[in-house]
Amino acid sequence: MNGNHRRVARRAFGNITIRRRPDGTIRSYRAGYNAPTDGRRVVRDFPTRAKADEWLEREAALDAAHRAGITRWTHPSQRERADRNADVTFHQWAGDWYRSRGRCDRHGNPLAPATLRVKDLAFQRLDRHFGRMRMKDITVRDVNRFLDRGLGSATADRNAYILLHRIMREAANPSDGTDPVIQRDPCVRATPDKPEPAPPIPPATPEQLEAIRNAMPDKTRIAIDVAVAFALRAGEICALQVADFDLDNMTLHLRHSARRGEGDVGPYLLGGMKTRSSMDDMPIPHALKPRLERHIRTWCDPTPDAMLLKAEHARVMPPSTLRTQFARARLAAGRPDLHLHTLRATAISEAVHQGAEPKETQRFGRHADNATSLRHYQRARGEDKRRELSDRSYMALLGGPRNEHDITLAIEDRRKRIRELQEEINRLERLRGRLSGDAPGSGPDGRASAPDPGRTAGPHRGRRAACAGDASRP
């Protein structure tokens, strides 16, 4: 032991060491003992011998209770944190957690400004109600009373409760390994259901889409084409740049969405997409290429970062401007019920009509659900089927025959589809023949049975009406 320390006579429990400064004056009285759980040294410094003795007496009682199996010993640091947490309010603890971790997604990425504005509002409502209460005093009854009172809308109630549940779950079982602030999560009631969606809007017909397209301003008419061809959201349309269109390889690179800055205020900028699955490389329908080239030549700036839709007073056109133009144009089609987002639903529904399987439809719409499995599924299937669906959907909605070349392509496409249907019919006829004991797929003269026109035409007659409800999907 060096000259600045002198060990005091050993006590029945623990010991005290006097710590001195270089000039010989006493710096502190260091009390210490061996922990009953792992034998590690536990020490604390005190200004007087009396305080050091008092602390050791309290620790001796806790040590004896642990050895007798009455209570579980915990380190003094852990007990001190628990004492501090005992008086912490919702405003203090939840506010610190929300600022550091609550404003990001589960991957740690900052939320989009519009999403963050909604979440900030939910936290402000929680803070007004629970802010002055101590975390440990918030009970199940308090939470239920908050839910029963409501915030004025089912959506606001649901958003606030989801956030409160997450805060309380984190306080009861911190994911960073720190000590719990409360013993249990008081949010025991089930999360309120999502509000009932509005009745589905029927998809737009090809004739209505053509009328809307013709009624749009010349410089933004192409927005209807890209909305239908790629099932885009309004913010994604406004964020398209000329450089995103690789017309040599017939591929659109979706990388941005129009978003405001911090707090969801100010001019629109090129921001991130809604979800990770929203970023994609999409095949450009061949019938769309000449329209894109004509629009780019006529309306776009000859710069590398030129926008597809040129705004009057900003770099990025606000989605509200495009929606206003669409709201006027939809009247020309006699469809005042349509929204710009309905074109996305119309395109996805048409992909289903053209034969897309569920996972293909999910990829075409770039929905986040099952994105990983969907990506593997599409990689196995290849891009041929996806490009064919894109071409068919756009041709059916806006890329119909306009000249002799288009008519020739349309005829070839229909013939190909007839051959595919004939092959499917022959396969089914052979299967029916095997089941009935007849020669597989043969007629009375030994040749392949001809399809019954009445049997093949029926299933397609009402496909649009049957799938009208698909227009409500996001």
N, C-alpha and C positions, 0 to 999 in steps of 0.2 A: 504494500500500500504506500503511495507517495506521501510527501510531507503535508499536502493540502487536505488529507482525509484522516480521520481518526475514528475507529470503530468503537461505538458505545457498547457497554456490557450487553451480551445477548439476552433477549427476552424469552419468555415462554413461547411466544409466537412471533417470528420475524426478528428483525434487528433494525437499528438506526445508525446511520453513518453521518458524522459531521463533515460537511464540505466547506473548506476554507479558501479564501482568496490568497493571492501571493503575499499580501501584507499581514496575513494571519487572522484577519477578521472572518467571522462566520458567514459563509455564503448561503447555506441552507442545511436543513436536516433531511436526509434522504432515508425514507422508510422503505423496507422491502421484505418480501417473503417469496417462497416457492409456490407456484400455482398447484392446486390439488389435482388438476386434470392431466397436465403434461410435465410438471416440474420446472417449467420455465420461470425465470426471475420476473417478479412484478414489483416495480418501484414507483415511488412518487416523492417529489421534493416539497418541503414545507418551510415556512419562515421561522417557526418556533418548534421546540421539542414537544410542547404540549399538543399541538395540532398533529404532529407525527404520531404520537402515542394514541390519540383518539382514532386516527385513521386505522392504525394497526388493530385496535380493539374491535372496530366494526368489521374489518376484513377477517379477523379471527373467528367471529361469530358466523360469517358466511362460509368460511372454510369448514367449520365444524358441522354446519347444517348440510353441506354437500357430502361430507364423509359419512354422515348419518343417513343419507338418502332422503332427506326432507325436501331440499330444494337443489336446483342445479346451479353450480357456480358459473359465473360469467366474468369475463375480464372487466376491470374497472372502466376501461375506455368504452366498452360496449354499454355498460350501465350509464355512463355519462351521456352518451349519445341518446339513449332511450329517455333520459330525464329531459334533455333538450327537446326531443320530439314530442314529449308529453304536452307541451304548451304551444306547439307550432300550429298556426291556423291554416285553413284551406287556402287563403290568399297567399300565405308565405310559401307553403310547400308545393301546392299545385301550380302556383305561378312560376316558381323556379323550374319545376319539371316541364311545364308547357313551353317555356321559352327555350329550354335546352334540347328537348326531345319531342315535344308534342306537335311541333310545326313541320315535321318531316314525315315522309312515308315510311313503310316498314323496312325499306332498304337504306334509309338515312338520307334520301334525296329531298331537297326542298319541294314543298307542294306548289302547284301552280297558283298564281295570284288569285284567280277567281275562287278556287277551292279553299285557299287559305283564308280568304275573306269570310266565307261561310263558317269555317272552323273557328276563327277568331270571335265571330259573333256568338257562337255556341259557348265558348269559354267565358266571354263577358257575362252571359246570362247566368252561368254557373257561379261565377265569382260574386255577382250581385246577391245571389241567394245564400251561398254557403261561405262567402269570403271571411266573415268574422268568427265563424265557428272553429273550434279546435278540431283537428283531424280526428282525434280519438273520440270526440263527442258526437260525430255524425252517425246516426243510427239508421236502421232499415226503415223505421217510421218516418224519419226526416226525408229520406230519399223518396219514399212512396208519396209523401205529402207534396213534394216538389213535382212529381209526375202527375198527381191528381189535379193539381192547380193548373198545369199546362202553361204553354208559352204563346198560345194563339193559333198555332198550326201544328198539324200532326208531324210534318217534316221537321220543324224546329224542335219539337219534343223529342223526336227520335235521335236527331243529331246531338242534342245536348246530353241525352242519357247514354249514348254510345261513348261519348267523350268522358263523362263522369265515371262510367264503369271502368274505362281504361285507367283513369287516374287512381281510383280506389284499389283496383287490382294491383297496380304498380306499388302503391303505398303499403299494401299488405304483404306483397311478395316481390321486393325490388329485383329487377332483372340484372342490376349491376353488382349484386352481392352485398349491398349495404344492409343495415339493420332495418327491420320493418318499422313503419311509423304507426300502423294500426294493427290490431290483432286479426281482423277479418274484413273482407270486402262487404259493405252494407248494400251493394246493388244486387239484390237477389231476385228481383222481378225480371221476367223475360223482356227482352228488347221489343219495344213496340213494332208492330208490323209496318211495312212500307205502305204509304197511302195508296188507295186504289188508283191505277193508272186511268188516264182519260180514255174514252172509247177510241178504238183504232181508226185512223184516217185511211180510207180506201186509197190504194196506189193510184198514181196518175197513169192515164192511158197514153200510148204513143201519140195520138192526136192531140191530147192536152199538153203533153210535153213540147210538141212542136209549136203549138200556139204560144206557150209560155216563152219558149226560146225566141220566137220571132218578136215578142213584145218586150224583151229585155233591151236595154241600151246596147248599141253596137259594140262598145268597148268592153262590156261585161257579159255579152251573150255566151261567150265560151264557158262561163261559169256553169251554165246548165249542162253543157256537154261533159265537163270533167266531173261534175257532181254525180251524173248518171253512170259514167264510164267506170269510176273508181269508188263509188259509194262514199264520198267525202263529207266531212262535217264542214260547217260554215267557216270556222277558224282555219281549217286545213286548206280550203279553197283560197282564202285571202292570203295565205302564206306561201302559195306556190310561186316559185321563181322559174324563169325561162330555163335556167341551167338544170333544173330538176328533171326536165324532159330530155331523155336521151333518144332522139328520134332515129338515130342510126341503128340502135339495138332495140328500139321500140319498148323502152322501159321508163317508167316514172319512179323517181327516187323520192319517197315521202320522208321528210326529215323535220319539218317545222309545223307549228300552228301559230296563229296570230294571238298574242297575249299582251295584256298590259303589264306595267312594271309593278314594283312593290306596292302592296295595298290595293291592287287592281284599279289603279288610277293612272292617268296620263295617256299618251299616245300608244297605239298598238305597235308591238315589236315582233320580230321573229323569235318565238319561244319554243319550248319543248312540246312534244306531243302529249295527248291525253294520257296514254299508257305506253308501256314499252312495246306492246304488240301493235300499236298504231304506226310505228315506224316500219316501213316495208318498201320493197321494190316491186312495183306492179306492172304487168304487161299493158302496153298501150294498144287499144283496138285499132286495127288497120284503117277502118273507116274514119277514125278520128284524126289521123295524121294530117290530111290536107286542111282540115279546119284549124288545127293547131298552127300549122305553118302559115296560113293566111292571117290568123289573128296576130301571131308574133311579128310578121312583116308589117302589119298595119298599125298596131296599137302599142307595141312594147319598145322600150328604149334599147338602143344597140350597145348595152353595157353588160359585163359579165354577171352583175348581180341584179339585173332587171327583173321586176315583178311581172307575173302573168297578168294580173289585174292592176292597172296603174291608178293610183289614188290621186285626188285633186290636190290635197293640202298635206299629205303625209307620205311616208315611204310605204307603209302597209295600209291597205284599205281596211277600215273597221268592218267587222262582220255585220254590224247593225246597218251599215250603208247597203251592203249586198242584200240583206233581208228586206230592207225597205223597197229596193228595186224589184225584188221578187214578189213582194206583196202587191205591187201595182200590176206586174205582168200576169199573175195568176188569175186576175179578173178577166183577162182576154180568153182564158180557157174555161171560164165559168166555174172555177174551183176556188172560191174564197176561203175554203177550209184548209187548203194546202199550206204547208210551211216549207221553208227551204230544206229543213231536215227530212221532210217527207220524201224528197228525191233519193236520199240515202236508203231509206226503207224500201222505196220502189225498186231501186237497183238490186238490193239484196233479195227481194221477193222474186224479181225476174231471174236472178241466178238460180233460185230454187226451181222455177218453171223450166229452165233450160237444162235441168238434170243435175244440179250441184248436190252432192251429198252433204250431210250435216257439218262435217268438219271442213269441207271445202267452202261451204257457206260462211263458216266462222272465220276462216282465213280471208275470204274475199271481203268480209265486213271488218276485219282486223279487230275483233273483239278480244278482250283480255282473258276470258275464261278458257282454261285448258290450253293456254298459249304454247306451252312447251310440247305437249303431246301433239298438238295441231301442227307445230313446226316439223316434227319428225314425220308425221303422216304425209304432209305435203312433199317433203323431201323424197320420201319413198315413191310417191305417185309421180313426181316430176312436174315440170311446169307446162307440159303440152296441154293437159286437161284444163289447167287454170287459164291459159291463154285462149283456148277454144271457148271457154265459158265467158271470158271477158268480151271476145269478139261477138259472140251470139247475143249477149245481153245488150250491148251497145247497138248492134245492128237492129235488134227488135224494137228498141226504144227511140233512138234518134239517128241511127246510121243506115236507115233503109235505102233501097235503090234510088239513086238520083240520076244515073246516066247508064249508057249501055254496059260499061265496064262493071258498075255496081250490080246491074241486073244479072250479068254473067256470073259474078261471084256468088250472088244470092242463089241462083239456080244450082250451081255446083254444091253450095252448102246444103240446100234442101235435098239434092240427090244423095249426098253423103249420109244425111240423116235418115233418108228412106232406106238406104242399104243397111244401115245399122239396125233400124227397126225390123227389116226383113230377116236379118240374121237372128235377132232375138226371137221373132215369131217362129222361125224354123227350129230353133233350139227348143222352144216350148212345145212345138208339135212333136218333135222327136221324143221329148220327155213324156208327153201324153201317150204316144204310141207304145212306149215301153211299159207304161203303167197299165194299158189296156190289152197288151199282148199283140198289138198289130205291128206291122213293119214300121220302124221308126221314121217318122217324117215323110211317109209316102202316101200318095193318093191311089185311086183305082188303077191308074195307068203306070204305076211304079215311079212316077216323078214326084219331086217335092211338092207337097200340098201348097196350093196358092192361099194367101191370107184372105180371110173374110173381111171385105171393106167395112161392113157394118160393125164388126167386132173391134177393129183397130181405131175407128174414128171416135168412138164414144168417150173414152177416158180423157181426151184432150178438150172436149167441148166446154167444160166448165172450170178449167183450171184456174183462171184468173179470179173468178168469184169464190172458189174454194179457198184460195190463198190470200184473200183480201186482208185478212187479219195480220199477215206478216208485216204490213206497213208500219206497225207500232213498235217493231223491234228497234233497239238503240243502234 
